[in-house]
Amino acid sequence: MTSFSGVIPPVVTPMLTPDQLDGSAVKRIVEHLISGGVSGIFILGTTGEGPSLTQRMRYEMLELTCAAVAGRVPVFVGVTDTCLAESIALAERAASCQATAIVAAAPFYFDVPQAALEAWFDALATASPLPLMLYNMPSCVGVVLSHAIVENLSHHPNIIGIKDSGGDMAYFGVLCERYRHREDFVIFIGPEERLADAVALGAAGGVCGGGNLLPHLYTSFYKAAVGGDAAAVAKYADQVRNVFKSVYCDPDDNMNLIPGLKRAMHELGLCSAVVAPPLSAVSPGHAAKIAAALPQLVAQSRQ
């Protein structure tokens, strides 16, 4: 089984309206990412607003992305859903589009025990024609995947790893300690500001949302971390913090990540700033803050 590493951005879903995809922008974003040196592309995740999209938009995003990528990098497809049959159907469509793997967080809404979650992931992995990467995203789905069920699921022949976006580095450290030497089960981190720490612990890479905007910055950050270049790591970490402060946070320092990221991408001509409900567009003040900071962010990322 192929092992994966590097920076795999969770791609935004470009929209003309909240229920209409922008196909031209999909192609622009794919080229922007590949030219930025990313190791793969992850669609329909949290940053891609996957759970907020219509089924039609999810399938269109899948088809357009795979066509634009044309096999140049792996494509990971988020299939998180409350309905197991829908997740399996999307996995089957992903396989027909020549995607590489699927990614799934725990089904949300019903409060069920860890054993039920383990059974759900086992059923999805068994039915899926593509390998499955687990996705620990407690802030969105309200549950942490316990180390016990991750251990059990790690031995499923069609489960290839886990993306952890929980933000708990103690939890993440245990994952790395257990699986860093297993080529068949890789560990990726979600919080991009912890990318260097994650690599030092043994992670294979990061799923960095800011890579949508400045892919060169995040791929350089990863390479510096792998190479042990402390000076370069410090420089890139500072630039990533600037992305947080200037793009993700509004003038009152409240986090508004996805709308802020899309607004910045709009400023660069990559896509519109449209987001799907329940998210809403950034405030005029936040938009002005992004526009003022972006030239320096772009210039620094190219140094």
Backbone bond lengths (Angstrom), bond angles and torsions (degrees), N, CA, C in turn:
res aa  C-N    CA-C-N  psi(-1)  N-CA   C-N-CA  omega(-1)  CA-C   N-CA-C  phi
1 M - - - 1.463 - - 1.528 109.63 -
2 T 1.323 116.90 137.68 1.451 121.83 179.73 1.520 110.77 -67.28
3 S 1.342 115.91 137.18 1.452 120.87 174.88 1.522 108.74 -99.36
4 F 1.327 116.65 152.70 1.459 121.04 -174.87 1.521 109.96 -122.09
5 S 1.335 115.98 150.56 1.451 121.12 178.31 1.522 109.14 -156.88
6 G 1.327 116.01 169.93 1.457 120.93 176.03 1.513 113.32 97.96
7 V 1.324 115.33 -158.65 1.461 122.48 -179.20 1.518 109.36 -100.61
8 I 1.322 115.39 122.02 1.465 122.21 179.15 1.530 107.01 -123.01
9 P 1.335 118.33 94.03 1.465 119.70 -175.16 1.531 112.75 -65.23
10 P 1.338 116.25 142.43 1.464 120.32 171.45 1.531 107.37 -83.38
11 V 1.291 117.02 104.55 1.463 121.97 -164.90 1.531 111.87 -74.64
12 V 1.324 115.75 137.62 1.464 119.93 173.30 1.526 109.04 -67.08
13 T 1.316 115.49 154.36 1.460 120.94 174.80 1.522 108.18 -99.20
14 P 1.333 118.48 109.41 1.469 120.18 -177.21 1.525 111.01 -76.50
15 M 1.319 116.70 134.71 1.463 121.46 -174.06 1.524 111.42 -130.85
16 L 1.331 114.78 145.60 1.466 121.02 168.80 1.524 109.59 -85.69
17 T 1.326 115.13 -39.12 1.458 123.71 172.86 1.527 105.75 -139.91
18 P 1.334 119.05 168.36 1.458 119.04 -178.78 1.523 115.58 -59.95
19 D 1.329 117.96 -14.99 1.468 119.02 176.68 1.524 112.37 -124.47
20 Q 1.349 116.33 23.68 1.465 120.25 177.88 1.522 109.79 -138.60
21 L 1.313 115.85 120.63 1.460 122.48 -179.61 1.527 110.84 -74.07
22 D 1.324 116.87 150.10 1.455 123.17 174.36 1.522 108.24 -102.58
23 G 1.315 116.70 95.14 1.456 121.34 -175.02 1.514 113.78 -63.10
24 S 1.321 117.37 -37.88 1.471 119.89 179.24 1.517 111.05 -64.08
25 A 1.322 115.61 -38.25 1.465 119.38 -179.99 1.523 111.37 -68.44
26 V 1.326 118.01 -33.20 1.464 120.17 176.08 1.524 109.71 -56.33
27 K 1.308 116.42 -46.32 1.465 120.90 -179.88 1.525 111.33 -64.15
28 R 1.340 117.53 -42.39 1.464 120.44 179.07 1.523 111.17 -61.43
29 I 1.320 115.93 -44.62 1.462 119.64 -178.26 1.524 110.87 -65.22
30 V 1.322 117.74 -42.93 1.462 120.86 178.61 1.524 110.67 -58.23
31 E 1.324 117.54 -46.65 1.463 120.14 179.85 1.521 111.38 -64.83
32 H 1.327 116.51 -39.99 1.463 121.87 177.70 1.530 110.45 -59.06
33 L 1.316 117.12 -43.45 1.456 121.18 -178.04 1.529 111.95 -70.85
34 I 1.308 116.38 -46.36 1.465 119.37 -178.13 1.526 110.38 -65.03
35 S 1.325 117.41 -40.01 1.468 119.79 177.39 1.522 111.18 -66.87
36 G 1.331 116.44 -21.47 1.461 120.78 177.36 1.513 113.89 -85.07
37 G 1.326 117.35 1.40 1.452 121.02 172.34 1.505 116.23 86.25
38 V 1.334 117.90 19.34 1.471 118.99 -178.51 1.523 110.62 -67.42
39 S 1.328 114.82 156.80 1.462 120.73 -177.77 1.518 113.15 -93.44
40 G 1.322 116.65 -6.87 1.455 121.58 -179.49 1.509 109.74 179.08
41 I 1.318 116.67 176.12 1.461 123.18 -178.39 1.523 107.72 -134.37
42 F 1.331 115.58 131.65 1.464 121.76 -179.36 1.531 108.73 -118.42
43 I 1.322 116.72 113.70 1.465 121.08 -178.41 1.530 111.15 -106.93
44 L 1.336 114.62 158.53 1.462 123.47 173.46 1.524 113.12 65.05
45 G 1.329 115.64 27.54 1.450 120.28 173.07 1.518 110.93 -91.68
46 T 1.325 116.78 -156.89 1.458 120.99 -179.79 1.523 110.91 -64.44
47 T 1.325 117.63 -50.84 1.463 121.44 178.91 1.523 110.62 -63.16
48 G 1.321 117.06 -29.10 1.459 121.75 175.92 1.511 114.18 -81.71
49 E 1.344 117.25 3.17 1.474 122.94 177.85 1.524 111.99 57.23
50 G 1.336 116.86 30.25 1.457 121.02 -174.77 1.517 115.43 -48.54
51 P 1.344 118.87 -49.86 1.474 119.20 -177.71 1.522 114.23 -67.11
52 S 1.343 117.99 -15.10 1.467 120.92 -179.42 1.525 113.13 -92.71
53 L 1.319 117.31 -4.30 1.460 121.33 -174.74 1.524 111.64 -92.48
54 T 1.315 115.45 150.89 1.457 119.33 171.96 1.525 109.25 -67.38
55 Q 1.315 115.58 157.55 1.461 118.88 177.24 1.531 111.06 -57.87
56 R 1.322 116.29 -39.81 1.473 119.98 179.05 1.526 111.15 -60.04
57 M 1.334 117.29 -43.37 1.460 119.93 -179.53 1.524 111.61 -66.62
58 R 1.323 117.30 -37.58 1.458 119.77 178.25 1.529 110.48 -60.88
59 Y 1.321 115.70 -46.02 1.463 119.45 -178.74 1.531 110.89 -67.14
60 E 1.324 117.45 -38.44 1.467 120.35 178.42 1.522 110.85 -65.66
61 M 1.345 116.30 -42.63 1.463 119.63 178.67 1.519 110.51 -61.23
62 L 1.306 117.06 -41.73 1.456 122.31 177.07 1.524 111.19 -59.80
63 E 1.308 116.57 -51.45 1.458 120.84 -175.70 1.528 111.91 -65.13
64 L 1.334 117.10 -44.54 1.462 120.55 -178.55 1.523 111.56 -67.46
65 T 1.332 116.18 -39.35 1.467 119.10 -179.52 1.515 111.26 -65.87
66 C 1.308 116.89 -47.83 1.465 119.49 -179.28 1.527 111.44 -62.43
67 A 1.317 116.29 -37.56 1.470 119.44 177.46 1.526 110.84 -65.52
68 A 1.327 117.01 -41.53 1.466 120.59 -178.94 1.530 111.50 -69.94
69 V 1.323 116.76 -39.22 1.467 120.04 179.52 1.519 111.26 -67.95
70 A 1.328 116.17 -39.39 1.467 122.38 175.88 1.531 112.39 52.62
71 G 1.324 116.54 40.46 1.448 120.61 174.16 1.514 116.36 79.43
72 R 1.327 118.26 3.83 1.468 120.05 -175.92 1.528 113.54 -72.54
73 V 1.326 117.11 -32.54 1.467 122.26 175.19 1.521 108.07 -140.07
74 P 1.317 118.49 160.29 1.464 120.09 177.03 1.531 111.21 -64.21
75 V 1.322 115.85 146.78 1.466 122.50 175.96 1.522 108.68 -117.56
76 F 1.328 115.98 122.42 1.451 123.43 177.17 1.523 108.46 -105.10
77 V 1.317 117.22 138.36 1.463 121.56 -172.23 1.525 109.92 -122.76
78 G 1.325 116.40 121.15 1.452 120.29 175.64 1.514 111.44 -72.54
79 V 1.325 116.57 128.69 1.466 120.87 -178.93 1.533 110.59 -123.39
80 T 1.321 117.45 18.49 1.467 121.35 -178.84 1.522 110.60 -56.87
81 D 1.310 116.79 130.48 1.458 121.92 -178.56 1.520 108.39 -161.17
82 T 1.325 116.10 161.49 1.461 119.95 173.27 1.516 112.06 -82.92
83 C 1.327 116.54 -10.72 1.466 122.04 -177.49 1.525 109.32 -113.49
84 L 1.304 117.27 116.73 1.458 121.25 -179.19 1.524 111.65 -58.90
85 A 1.324 117.51 -41.36 1.469 120.49 -179.13 1.522 111.42 -61.41
86 E 1.344 117.99 -37.28 1.468 121.04 178.26 1.527 110.45 -67.53
87 S 1.337 116.80 -40.13 1.465 119.44 177.80 1.522 110.87 -62.74
88 I 1.322 116.87 -41.95 1.463 120.73 178.99 1.523 110.84 -65.76
89 A 1.338 117.02 -41.81 1.467 120.17 179.42 1.522 111.38 -61.92
90 L 1.352 117.04 -40.52 1.455 119.53 178.71 1.523 110.79 -68.80
91 A 1.325 117.15 -35.40 1.461 120.63 175.73 1.529 110.91 -62.39
92 E 1.316 116.16 -40.23 1.466 119.99 178.83 1.520 111.08 -66.08
93 R 1.327 116.41 -41.06 1.466 118.84 177.22 1.530 110.41 -65.46
94 A 1.324 116.94 -39.09 1.462 120.41 177.89 1.520 111.11 -59.61
95 A 1.328 116.24 -40.79 1.470 119.72 177.91 1.518 111.13 -63.88
96 S 1.330 116.52 -39.95 1.467 119.71 -179.65 1.521 111.91 -67.19
97 C 1.342 116.75 -22.95 1.467 121.41 178.57 1.523 112.53 -92.19
98 Q 1.320 116.55 4.60 1.469 122.84 179.05 1.527 112.70 70.00
99 A 1.328 117.09 29.85 1.457 120.14 170.60 1.530 109.19 -68.24
100 T 1.326 115.79 169.29 1.460 120.88 -172.54 1.519 113.04 -96.82
101 A 1.334 116.33 -42.53 1.465 121.06 -175.14 1.518 109.13 -159.56
102 I 1.326 115.72 165.48 1.454 120.91 174.18 1.526 109.46 -111.88
103 V 1.325 115.25 159.98 1.461 122.48 179.75 1.522 107.37 -132.94
104 A 1.332 117.19 134.26 1.467 119.22 -178.00 1.518 111.38 -142.34
105 A 1.334 114.57 130.28 1.458 121.32 167.85 1.518 108.16 -87.01
106 A 1.321 115.95 170.83 1.466 120.30 -179.94 1.524 110.58 -63.26
107 P 1.330 117.95 145.27 1.461 120.13 174.21 1.530 109.15 -62.35
108 F 1.316 115.64 137.87 1.458 120.07 -176.83 1.526 110.95 -105.33
109 Y 1.274 116.91 176.07 1.464 128.80 -179.97 1.522 111.86 95.56
110 F 1.317 119.50 -65.32 1.459 120.42 -179.03 1.533 110.48 -83.40
111 D 1.321 115.44 136.61 1.461 121.99 176.54 1.529 108.24 -86.63
112 V 1.321 115.67 105.37 1.465 119.90 -176.83 1.529 109.49 -123.33
113 P 1.316 118.70 158.13 1.463 121.42 179.64 1.524 111.66 -71.13
114 Q 1.337 114.26 164.04 1.461 120.24 -178.88 1.530 111.51 -58.56
115 A 1.308 117.34 -33.91 1.468 119.48 179.63 1.519 111.35 -61.68
116 A 1.340 117.10 -36.99 1.465 120.76 178.14 1.521 110.53 -68.93
117 L 1.330 117.08 -37.49 1.466 120.05 176.80 1.525 110.50 -64.76
118 E 1.322 115.90 -42.20 1.461 119.29 178.32 1.525 110.61 -60.30
119 A 1.317 116.58 -41.99 1.471 120.31 179.59 1.519 110.74 -65.17
120 W 1.339 116.83 -37.13 1.474 121.03 179.90 1.527 110.29 -64.54
121 F 1.335 116.78 -48.44 1.469 120.11 179.66 1.529 110.93 -65.22
122 D 1.315 117.10 -38.34 1.460 120.35 178.56 1.528 110.73 -61.98
123 A 1.338 115.74 -42.64 1.470 119.30 179.75 1.525 111.12 -66.38
124 L 1.335 116.59 -40.34 1.465 120.04 179.24 1.520 110.49 -64.02
125 A 1.328 116.58 -46.92 1.467 120.04 -179.03 1.522 111.61 -63.76
126 T 1.315 116.73 -37.82 1.465 120.84 -179.25 1.522 111.20 -67.92
127 A 1.323 116.76 -37.36 1.465 120.90 -177.50 1.523 112.89 -84.13
128 S 1.318 117.82 -24.20 1.460 120.35 -173.57 1.526 112.02 -73.68
129 P 1.331 117.01 135.18 1.457 119.96 174.14 1.522 112.66 -76.94
130 L 1.345 116.51 -9.60 1.461 121.58 178.57 1.531 109.48 -114.79
131 P 1.339 117.62 153.77 1.464 120.31 175.60 1.531 110.84 -61.86
132 L 1.312 115.56 152.51 1.459 122.80 -178.14 1.524 110.44 -112.71
133 M 1.335 115.04 133.20 1.460 121.21 168.87 1.525 108.03 -106.74
134 L 1.312 117.04 126.09 1.459 121.69 176.19 1.523 109.90 -68.45
135 Y 1.336 116.14 153.98 1.463 121.26 -177.56 1.519 107.55 -135.96
136 N 1.332 116.13 109.82 1.459 120.83 177.28 1.523 108.62 -91.38
137 M 1.334 117.16 108.57 1.464 122.11 -174.85 1.527 109.28 -137.14
138 P 1.333 118.20 66.72 1.465 120.44 -173.44 1.517 114.94 -62.07
139 S 1.331 118.73 -30.02 1.462 119.58 -178.46 1.522 112.20 -66.49
140 C 1.320 117.34 -23.25 1.470 121.11 -179.48 1.527 112.98 -100.97
141 V 1.325 117.37 -36.96 1.465 118.76 -175.32 1.525 113.56 -105.59
142 G 1.334 116.72 -7.15 1.460 119.99 172.23 1.512 115.82 80.20
143 V 1.327 117.68 14.34 1.461 119.74 -179.93 1.525 109.12 -148.43
144 V 1.321 115.68 142.28 1.464 122.39 174.13 1.524 108.24 -95.86
145 L 1.317 116.51 133.43 1.465 120.07 173.85 1.525 107.92 -73.44
146 S 1.291 117.58 114.76 1.463 120.71 -175.87 1.519 110.72 -64.79
147 H 1.327 115.72 153.25 1.460 119.63 176.70 1.525 111.44 -60.19
148 A 1.311 116.40 -29.92 1.466 119.52 -179.03 1.519 111.67 -65.81
149 I 1.347 117.41 -45.36 1.466 116.76 -178.99 1.520 111.15 -76.56
150 V 1.346 117.95 -29.55 1.469 118.66 174.15 1.526 109.19 -61.57
151 E 1.330 116.80 -42.38 1.469 120.62 178.37 1.522 110.65 -60.25
152 N 1.314 116.85 -47.49 1.462 119.57 -179.80 1.523 111.43 -62.53
153 L 1.328 116.34 -45.70 1.462 120.36 -177.63 1.524 112.46 -70.19
154 S 1.320 116.84 -25.29 1.473 119.60 -178.57 1.524 111.99 -63.20
155 H 1.314 116.89 -17.31 1.465 120.42 -179.69 1.529 112.53 -94.60
156 H 1.329 116.64 -1.20 1.464 118.78 174.90 1.533 108.28 -69.97
157 P 1.310 118.36 132.49 1.464 119.94 -175.13 1.525 114.66 -64.66
158 N 1.344 117.60 -15.22 1.462 119.67 -178.66 1.532 112.34 -111.65
159 I 1.329 117.88 15.42 1.467 122.02 175.49 1.517 108.06 -113.07
160 I 1.345 116.41 123.10 1.464 121.24 -166.76 1.521 114.85 -110.21
161 G 1.324 118.13 -3.74 1.454 117.94 -179.50 1.508 112.36 162.19
162 I 1.329 115.61 -168.04 1.452 121.82 -179.96 1.521 110.54 -144.77
163 K 1.320 114.81 138.09 1.459 121.74 169.10 1.521 106.54 -102.37
164 D 1.338 116.90 121.42 1.456 120.65 -178.28 1.527 110.15 -108.02
165 S 1.324 116.22 117.06 1.450 121.97 176.61 1.528 111.81 -115.30
166 G 1.320 116.01 21.76 1.454 119.98 -177.43 1.513 114.68 -72.59
167 G 1.332 117.42 -25.53 1.454 120.91 179.85 1.515 114.58 82.26
168 D 1.315 117.96 1.48 1.462 122.86 179.06 1.527 107.84 -96.05
169 M 1.342 116.48 103.19 1.455 119.26 -174.18 1.526 112.41 -71.36
170 A 1.336 117.84 -22.18 1.464 119.37 173.99 1.527 109.88 -66.51
171 Y 1.339 115.97 -45.04 1.471 121.21 176.11 1.527 109.21 -60.46
172 F 1.331 115.95 -45.72 1.462 120.22 -177.84 1.525 110.89 -64.30
173 G 1.341 116.34 -39.05 1.457 119.80 179.54 1.513 112.53 -61.70
174 V 1.324 116.76 -35.98 1.465 120.10 177.51 1.530 110.11 -65.36
175 L 1.328 116.23 -41.57 1.469 119.50 177.27 1.529 110.60 -57.62
176 C 1.320 115.48 -48.03 1.460 118.97 -177.50 1.520 111.40 -65.13
177 E 1.313 116.14 -40.65 1.468 119.85 179.43 1.528 110.86 -61.14
178 R 1.321 117.04 -39.48 1.458 120.41 -176.86 1.524 113.54 -77.03
179 Y 1.340 116.46 -34.39 1.469 118.43 -167.05 1.527 115.16 -121.78
180 R 1.306 117.81 2.03 1.466 119.15 -174.77 1.529 112.94 -62.26
181 H 1.300 117.88 -23.85 1.467 120.80 -179.21 1.527 112.88 -99.34
182 R 1.332 116.35 5.54 1.465 119.56 178.77 1.521 110.06 -99.34
183 E 1.303 117.33 113.45 1.455 121.11 -179.39 1.521 112.18 -71.59
184 D 1.333 116.71 -18.22 1.466 120.22 -177.01 1.529 112.94 -93.57
185 F 1.341 117.55 3.13 1.468 120.38 -179.95 1.527 107.88 -147.41
186 V 1.332 116.05 100.82 1.466 120.84 -172.71 1.529 111.04 -97.91
187 I 1.338 115.19 156.49 1.454 122.52 -178.70 1.517 109.06 -118.47
188 F 1.329 116.33 125.07 1.465 122.31 175.27 1.524 109.06 -120.27
189 I 1.324 115.43 147.14 1.460 120.18 177.07 1.523 109.70 -104.56
190 G 1.333 115.49 145.94 1.448 120.92 176.88 1.517 112.87 -89.45
191 P 1.353 119.59 -55.59 1.471 120.87 -177.10 1.526 111.54 -59.04
192 E 1.317 116.89 109.68 1.461 121.29 -169.18 1.523 113.77 -67.36
193 E 1.334 116.52 -26.47 1.458 119.29 179.92 1.527 112.09 -68.77
194 R 1.348 117.01 -15.54 1.464 121.45 179.73 1.528 112.09 -101.81
195 L 1.322 117.43 14.99 1.464 120.41 -174.96 1.522 112.27 -58.43
196 A 1.323 117.93 -47.53 1.463 120.07 -178.35 1.526 110.88 -65.21
197 D 1.330 117.11 -41.29 1.469 120.40 177.20 1.527 110.30 -60.42
198 A 1.330 115.84 -40.82 1.461 120.47 -178.74 1.523 111.19 -64.93
199 V 1.321 116.60 -43.54 1.466 120.37 178.82 1.527 110.08 -61.99
200 A 1.331 116.56 -41.17 1.462 120.25 179.22 1.525 111.70 -61.93
201 L 1.324 116.57 -31.78 1.460 121.17 178.43 1.530 112.76 -78.95
202 G 1.332 116.43 -13.95 1.456 120.03 178.69 1.502 115.32 115.48
203 A 1.347 117.94 9.08 1.457 120.74 178.91 1.522 111.13 -66.28
204 A 1.333 114.77 152.60 1.465 120.23 179.21 1.521 112.24 -79.45
205 G 1.344 117.57 -21.43 1.451 119.74 -178.77 1.506 111.66 165.84
206 G 1.336 115.31 -163.56 1.448 120.40 -176.26 1.509 112.53 -136.60
207 V 1.316 115.06 150.87 1.461 123.13 175.63 1.527 105.12 -106.48
208 C 1.320 115.56 87.62 1.469 123.03 -165.11 1.524 111.33 -101.57
209 G 1.347 116.77 112.07 1.454 120.49 -178.18 1.507 113.70 -59.82
210 G 1.327 117.17 -36.43 1.458 120.15 179.79 1.506 113.58 -65.02
211 G 1.349 116.15 -14.43 1.454 119.26 175.92 1.512 113.29 -63.35
212 N 1.341 117.15 -21.70 1.468 119.83 173.39 1.524 111.18 -59.10
213 L 1.315 114.87 -38.82 1.461 121.65 -174.31 1.518 111.69 -88.33
214 L 1.325 116.67 -50.26 1.466 122.69 -174.30 1.525 109.77 -129.23
215 P 1.322 117.94 71.19 1.470 119.37 -175.15 1.522 113.49 -59.79
216 H 1.342 117.83 -35.90 1.465 119.77 -179.92 1.517 111.51 -61.25
217 L 1.327 117.03 -37.80 1.458 120.54 179.80 1.523 110.94 -59.99
218 Y 1.325 117.09 -48.27 1.453 120.33 -174.85 1.521 112.82 -74.57
219 T 1.313 117.52 -35.02 1.464 118.74 176.50 1.532 110.25 -69.60
220 S 1.326 117.07 -35.09 1.471 120.00 176.35 1.521 110.73 -68.91
221 F 1.334 116.41 -38.56 1.466 121.88 177.31 1.528 109.87 -59.50
222 Y 1.317 116.12 -45.79 1.466 120.84 179.02 1.529 111.16 -62.67
223 K 1.313 116.92 -47.14 1.465 119.98 -178.30 1.525 111.31 -62.94
224 A 1.326 116.60 -38.25 1.467 119.84 178.00 1.527 110.57 -64.29
225 A 1.338 115.53 -40.26 1.464 119.53 179.05 1.524 111.29 -64.74
226 V 1.324 116.60 -45.01 1.468 120.71 179.14 1.530 110.83 -63.00
227 G 1.339 115.46 -38.30 1.462 119.98 -178.79 1.514 114.24 -81.17
228 G 1.315 118.23 -4.90 1.458 121.03 179.43 1.508 114.01 69.06
229 D 1.328 117.84 26.69 1.468 122.73 179.94 1.526 108.63 -86.06
230 A 1.313 116.71 92.57 1.462 121.49 -173.09 1.527 112.38 -61.99
231 A 1.320 117.37 -39.01 1.463 119.84 -179.42 1.523 110.91 -65.23
232 A 1.324 116.48 -43.86 1.462 120.16 179.26 1.523 110.68 -67.26
233 V 1.327 117.31 -39.96 1.467 120.40 177.53 1.516 110.34 -58.63
234 A 1.315 117.60 -44.73 1.463 121.42 -179.93 1.523 111.07 -63.18
235 K 1.323 116.92 -40.66 1.466 120.63 179.28 1.522 111.15 -64.03
236 Y 1.326 116.89 -48.02 1.467 119.76 -178.18 1.530 111.66 -70.14
237 A 1.323 117.11 -35.15 1.466 120.03 177.31 1.524 110.28 -61.69
238 D 1.320 116.66 -38.45 1.467 120.40 177.84 1.523 110.79 -65.07
239 Q 1.326 117.13 -39.07 1.467 120.68 177.96 1.526 111.07 -66.38
240 V 1.332 116.82 -38.75 1.465 120.12 177.39 1.527 110.04 -64.11
241 R 1.313 117.56 -40.63 1.470 120.16 176.35 1.521 110.92 -61.20
242 N 1.330 116.57 -36.12 1.468 119.83 177.57 1.525 111.89 -66.24
243 V 1.338 117.02 -34.31 1.468 120.05 175.23 1.526 109.53 -62.92
244 F 1.323 116.15 -42.97 1.466 119.76 177.50 1.520 110.77 -58.65
245 K 1.323 115.90 -51.19 1.461 120.47 -174.05 1.526 112.26 -68.27
246 S 1.322 116.26 -37.10 1.466 119.96 -171.40 1.513 114.44 -93.20
247 V 1.332 117.05 -29.52 1.467 121.32 -173.97 1.524 111.57 -110.23
248 Y 1.314 116.82 -50.50 1.461 120.23 -173.92 1.527 113.20 -75.71
249 C 1.333 117.23 -31.40 1.466 120.90 -174.38 1.522 111.43 -101.53
250 D 1.318 116.35 135.64 1.463 120.64 178.88 1.532 109.59 -77.13
251 P 1.336 118.74 177.34 1.468 120.09 -177.05 1.527 114.46 -59.48
252 D 1.328 117.55 -19.46 1.471 121.00 176.88 1.526 112.11 -95.49
253 D 1.347 116.68 10.59 1.465 123.96 179.86 1.525 113.50 67.00
254 N 1.313 117.37 24.00 1.460 121.49 172.07 1.528 109.21 -86.93
255 M 1.324 116.85 134.41 1.462 120.60 -179.00 1.527 110.71 -70.26
256 N 1.330 116.22 128.34 1.466 123.03 177.29 1.522 106.67 -142.69
257 L 1.318 114.80 64.74 1.454 121.85 -162.77 1.524 113.53 -63.83
258 I 1.318 118.16 -59.11 1.467 119.69 -172.14 1.527 112.09 -66.01
259 P 1.336 119.86 -48.31 1.467 118.40 175.94 1.529 112.60 -60.47
260 G 1.342 117.43 -37.90 1.455 119.80 178.37 1.520 111.81 -65.23
261 L 1.327 116.19 -43.50 1.454 120.69 179.15 1.521 110.73 -62.09
262 K 1.321 117.07 -45.11 1.466 119.58 179.43 1.527 111.77 -64.78
263 R 1.327 116.56 -36.60 1.465 118.88 177.63 1.531 110.65 -63.83
264 A 1.330 117.16 -41.57 1.459 120.50 178.12 1.526 111.07 -65.19
265 M 1.323 117.22 -39.68 1.458 120.13 177.56 1.521 111.04 -66.14
266 H 1.316 116.73 -34.54 1.462 120.93 174.40 1.530 110.32 -61.68
267 E 1.325 116.82 -41.80 1.471 120.76 179.14 1.528 111.33 -61.09
268 L 1.332 116.51 -30.38 1.471 120.73 179.35 1.527 112.67 -89.83
269 G 1.332 117.79 1.21 1.456 121.45 177.72 1.509 114.21 78.83
270 L 1.343 117.03 19.90 1.461 119.82 -178.08 1.518 112.72 -86.60
271 C 1.326 117.61 -37.00 1.462 121.63 -178.79 1.517 108.60 -164.78
272 S 1.316 116.07 173.61 1.458 119.89 175.39 1.528 109.74 -76.33
273 A 1.319 115.84 170.30 1.460 121.06 178.27 1.527 111.89 -92.37
274 V 1.332 118.30 8.43 1.460 122.13 -176.07 1.530 110.76 -65.76
275 V 1.325 116.06 132.90 1.465 122.21 173.93 1.518 108.66 -121.90
276 A 1.331 115.32 158.83 1.464 120.54 179.91 1.530 109.66 -89.74
277 P 1.339 117.52 142.31 1.463 119.85 173.93 1.536 109.67 -58.07
278 P 1.341 118.03 144.93 1.465 126.56 14.30 1.521 115.49 -87.48
279 L 1.334 119.37 0.93 1.454 119.96 174.74 1.517 109.76 -68.21
280 S 1.321 116.22 157.70 1.461 120.79 178.06 1.521 108.95 -137.32
281 A 1.330 115.30 159.85 1.463 121.36 -176.99 1.523 111.14 -61.45
282 V 1.314 116.41 156.05 1.461 120.72 178.27 1.524 110.28 -65.52
283 S 1.302 115.07 159.25 1.468 120.89 177.16 1.522 109.98 -71.87
284 P 1.341 118.27 160.75 1.473 119.65 175.54 1.524 112.52 -55.76
285 G 1.327 116.37 -37.42 1.456 119.21 179.28 1.518 112.63 -65.76
286 H 1.324 115.71 -39.97 1.462 119.93 178.21 1.531 110.19 -67.58
287 A 1.327 116.66 -40.85 1.468 120.37 178.07 1.523 110.88 -60.81
288 A 1.322 116.62 -41.79 1.464 120.57 179.21 1.527 110.94 -66.00
289 K 1.308 116.80 -38.90 1.467 121.60 178.49 1.522 110.44 -61.73
290 I 1.341 116.30 -44.02 1.462 120.94 179.06 1.528 110.75 -63.82
291 A 1.323 116.66 -47.25 1.476 120.81 -178.53 1.524 111.41 -60.33
292 A 1.319 116.78 -36.93 1.462 120.13 -178.73 1.517 112.17 -71.61
293 A 1.336 116.05 -35.28 1.469 120.11 -175.17 1.515 113.94 -86.15
294 L 1.319 117.29 -24.42 1.460 120.47 -169.07 1.522 114.90 -61.36
295 P 1.336 120.89 -42.39 1.479 118.64 -179.61 1.526 112.65 -56.79
296 Q 1.320 117.68 -41.47 1.454 120.09 179.34 1.530 111.43 -69.51
297 L 1.336 117.04 -39.89 1.461 119.55 178.05 1.516 111.24 -60.14
298 V 1.322 117.08 -44.28 1.462 121.51 -179.85 1.524 110.08 -65.40
299 A 1.332 116.80 -44.56 1.469 120.25 -179.25 1.528 111.56 -62.16
300 Q 1.331 117.10 -43.68 1.466 121.01 179.59 1.527 111.13 -63.35
301 S 1.327 116.94 -37.88 1.465 119.38 -176.86 1.511 112.88 -68.12
302 R 1.312 117.08 -16.31 1.468 121.48 -178.43 1.527 112.48 -97.67
303 Q 1.322 116.68 -1.53 1.462 120.36 -178.76 1.519 112.29 -81.26
